[in-house]
Amino acid sequence: MFAYISGTLIEKSPTRVVLDVGGLGYEIQIPVSTYEKLKQIGEKTRLFTFLYVREDILKIYGFSSEDERRMFLKLISVSGVGPRMAQGILSKLSVRNFAAAITSQDYTVLTQVPGVGNKMAQRLVMELRDKFPPVESSGEAQSPDRQRIGEEAISALVSLGYREGEAQKKVGNVLSSNGGNVALEDLVKKALQARYEN
C-alpha cells in the first residue's frame, strides 16, 4: 500500500520511529540496521515501507533501503516467520550476509539470531534458497549491485509466469555466461530468450 513514507523524524529508538507527514505522525517499526542509518531528530527522512494487516493488527514496517524491504517480504513468506522475527533477523544480519548464509546453507550463522533454532534455520534455507541468485562458483560473494539486479530479474520473471526455481536458474545462467556485467533490462530479455530457445 505504501511504497515509502517521507517526513520529519520526530522520535527514534532501535525498533521504532515516528515520522511527521503533514501534521500526521506515523509510527513505524524498524530493524536495528535501519536505526543505525537514521538521520537526526528534526531532519527529513524517507523509509521504504510495508503495511502489515492481520485481524486486529495494523503496523507499518520501515527500512532504510529497498533491499532490506525485499528481504523482509521474503522472510515473512516463510511459514512460521512473522514480522517480529523478520525484524530480528534484519537487525542481526545484513542483507548480503543473510543471502550468503542461505545459499551456502550456513546454519551456524542463522542460529545466531535470537529465536532462530536449528529447525527454523533449516526451514529458512529450504524455503528461501531458490529466491536468491546463486553464489559465484569461485566461492566469492556477489556484489550488492549484482545481487540486487539478480533478485529484481527473478521477481520480474515470476510475474511473467516463471516458477520461482526456473526463474532463479535462468537468471543465474545468464549472469554466469555474461560475467555478471549485464543491465537489468538485458538480463530479463536474455532470460526470456533462453526460456523460449529451450
C-alpha atoms as one frame of an Amber mdcrd trajectory, in Angstrom:
protein
   0.000   0.000   0.000   2.801   2.407   0.930   5.987   2.180  -1.167   7.688
   4.644   1.139   6.923   7.341   3.693   8.844  10.600   3.751   8.561  13.070
   6.611  10.250  14.780   9.528  11.844  12.457  12.080  10.146  13.175  15.411
  11.123  10.177  17.550  13.545   7.295  17.121  14.602   4.190  19.022  16.335
   0.981  17.874  12.989  -0.617  16.957  10.592   2.236  16.113  10.378   5.756
  14.757   7.722   8.418  14.367   7.623  10.444  11.154   5.577  13.629  10.878
   3.965  13.833   7.443   1.899  16.983   7.036   0.940  17.054  10.696   0.150
  13.328  10.889   2.505  11.158  12.927   3.267   7.700  11.518   4.615   5.136
  13.988   6.889   2.792  12.062   8.592  -0.386  13.278  12.206  -0.716  12.146
  15.137  -3.153  12.442  18.334  -2.063  14.194  20.109  -1.950  10.820  17.772
   0.864   9.758  18.121   2.674  13.096  21.882   2.870  12.615  21.359   4.779
   9.338  18.731   7.234  10.572  19.244  10.975  10.394  18.983  13.283  13.402
  15.696  14.224  15.060  14.058  17.060  13.140  15.556  16.091   9.773  13.697
  14.931   6.681  13.713  11.119   6.471  12.430   8.589   3.950  11.768   4.947
   4.755  10.724   2.167   2.393   7.659   0.631   3.971   5.356  -2.365   4.231
   1.880  -2.253   5.780   1.187  -5.409   7.797  -2.505  -6.187   8.260  -3.806
  -9.205  10.153  -7.108  -9.384  12.034  -6.817  -6.611  14.642  -3.143  -5.826
  13.881  -2.188  -2.881  11.703   1.512  -1.968  11.682   3.875  -0.197   9.338
   7.400  -1.577   8.981  10.113   0.688   7.608  13.542   0.109   6.089  16.499
   2.225   5.050  16.762   0.543   1.645  14.634  -1.300  -0.878  16.953  -4.319
  -0.469  16.030  -4.551   3.227  12.332  -4.288   2.415  12.592  -7.074  -0.180
  14.402  -9.299   2.298  11.699  -8.618   4.915   8.999  -9.676   2.438  10.891
 -12.872   1.617  11.270 -13.650   5.307   7.593 -13.275   6.189   6.720 -15.541
   3.257   8.360 -18.402   5.190   5.941 -20.450   7.281   6.388 -19.667  10.950
   8.185 -16.354  10.376   6.215 -13.298  11.415   7.144  -9.620  11.157   8.787
  -9.589  14.594  11.158 -12.460  13.762  11.888 -10.937  10.336  12.689  -7.659
  12.083  15.029  -9.527  14.418  16.830 -11.278  11.562  17.353  -7.968   9.749
  18.636  -6.455  12.987  21.254  -9.190  13.311  22.299  -9.895   9.708  22.873
  -7.639   6.721  21.030  -8.495   3.508  24.276  -9.686   1.939  25.283 -11.871
   4.900  21.817 -13.396   5.136  21.770 -14.209   1.408  25.222 -15.797   1.702
  24.086 -17.873   4.695  21.037 -19.122   2.801  22.838 -20.005  -0.441  25.700
 -21.716   1.416  23.321 -23.353   3.934  25.271 -21.906   6.847  23.051 -22.866
   9.785  25.590 -21.617  12.321  25.174 -18.032  11.142  21.379 -18.292  11.033
  21.047 -19.733  14.538  22.938 -16.757  15.960  19.701 -14.797  15.536  17.590
 -14.818  18.727  14.556 -17.057  18.234  16.021 -18.965  15.300  16.804 -22.541
  16.262  18.034 -25.398  14.109  14.577 -26.274  12.775  13.805 -22.685  11.816
  17.241 -22.285  10.203  16.577 -25.391   8.109  13.148 -24.067   7.129  14.618
 -20.706   6.093  17.165 -22.421   3.869  14.625 -24.829   2.389  12.040 -22.138
   1.549  14.387 -19.316   0.510  17.324 -20.968  -1.229  15.643 -20.634  -4.647
  14.841 -16.955  -4.057  18.432 -15.751  -4.150  20.736 -15.787  -7.201  23.482
 -18.414  -6.847  26.841 -17.572  -5.269  29.823 -17.412  -7.626  31.373 -20.809
  -8.371  34.682 -19.446  -7.105  33.078 -19.103  -3.695  33.251 -15.310  -3.705
  30.141 -13.397  -2.675  28.305 -11.397  -5.291  28.474  -7.620  -5.257  25.400
  -5.906  -3.746  24.536  -4.436  -7.168  24.694  -7.791  -8.933  22.656  -9.430
  -6.206  20.019  -6.673  -6.392  19.788  -6.921 -10.191  19.520 -10.699  -9.985
  16.709 -10.520  -7.420  14.821  -7.913  -9.454  15.155 -10.023 -12.606  13.850
 -13.107 -10.796  10.901 -11.093  -9.479  10.139  -9.795 -12.983  10.244 -13.283
 -14.496   7.999 -14.728 -11.800   5.442 -12.001 -12.533   5.615 -13.052 -16.196
   4.776 -16.668 -15.415   8.034 -18.350 -14.402   8.147 -20.687 -11.453  10.497
 -19.349  -8.767  13.071 -22.108  -9.236  13.006 -21.805 -13.016  13.481 -18.022
 -12.844  16.378 -18.366 -10.428  18.099 -20.933 -12.672  17.688 -18.870 -15.852
  18.921 -15.660 -14.218  21.890 -17.484 -12.717  22.811 -18.934 -16.107  22.633
 -15.561 -17.862  24.691 -13.870 -15.149  27.345 -16.583 -15.310  27.595 -16.512
 -19.107  27.956 -12.716 -19.120  30.407 -12.449 -16.260  27.859 -10.536 -14.208
  28.147  -7.456 -16.452  24.560  -7.130 -17.646  21.880  -4.498 -17.095  18.542
  -5.482 -15.569  16.578  -4.996 -18.812  19.072  -7.072 -20.824  19.165  -9.720
 -18.112  15.384 -10.175 -18.255  15.381 -10.223 -22.083  18.158 -12.808 -22.265
  16.455 -14.992 -19.665  13.210 -14.849 -21.663  15.062 -15.720 -24.871  16.721
 -18.652 -23.127  13.339 -19.888 -21.992  11.875 -19.975 -25.457  15.002 -21.403
 -27.065  14.819 -24.456 -24.783
